[in-house]
Amino acid sequence: MKFLKVLTTVSCLALLGAVLAPVAKADGWSKKTVVKFSGPVEIPGVHLAGWAVLPAGTYVFKLMDSQTDRHIVQIFNEDETKIYATILAIPNYRVYPTDKTVMTFSERPAGQPEALRAWFYPGSNSGEEFVYTKSKALELAKSANAPVLFTSAEIAAEVTEPIKAADEVAVVDLKRAPVMAVKPTGEEVEVGEVVTPAPAAAPVAAQPAALPKRLPATASTMPLIGLLGLLSLGGAFALRLFEKRAV
């Protein structure tokens, strides 16, 4: 009976672990981050009408899709009941991760809201560099004196209904949109001018060549024949000596 009681307890714990595991993985995959802005922040992407600039407050950032080299980030209100924006981002690598969330902004003239530039999740080397429209990217590049990512594709900036699925037209358009970077001079350059790709995985070490199954027959067999002859003579001598003793 005691054994059955222990077995039942272990089975219940295993079942509980199986139920809770997917939840923990989902949170890690979405990189859910709660952010509090002390002032207004301008955002790119497809946003709800009237929400191109987020007022000061608390927001939730989550990764909607990261199956390709382009990521879709969504911004929610604090209790996640409303989606304010859906933004295209390109992964940007950093050598030294931090244990805190890092948000970077493009410099703006006095009196204008800060413009969201990138988001790095705690403990992660890879962050999200946000993509703006070309006109806005050029404006930000001039004020920050640094290149900014942009897309020249005609994508709706405002929507009346929040985007909730990865297969909606707006999300598909964001994934397909060509992405470049623009310098303060207006010159268009490759994405690599702004983001740093993750380092390539180290090559697998070459395996040592397999040893031959049989050694090459380079040595002579004569010494072996001589040794066998001596052993035969010794055996004959011992046998003769045994016969004499027996008589």
Secondary structure by P-SEA (a helix, b strand, c coil): caaaaaaaaaaaaaaaaaaaaaaaaaaaaacbbbbbbcbbbbbbccccccccccccccbbbbbccccccbbbbbbbccccccccbbbbbcbbbbcccccbbbbbbccccccccccccccccccccbbbbbbbcaaaaaaaaaaacbbbbbbcccccccccccccccccaaaaaaaaccccccccccccccccccccccccccccccccccccccccccccaaaaaaaaaaaaaaaaaaaaaaaaaac
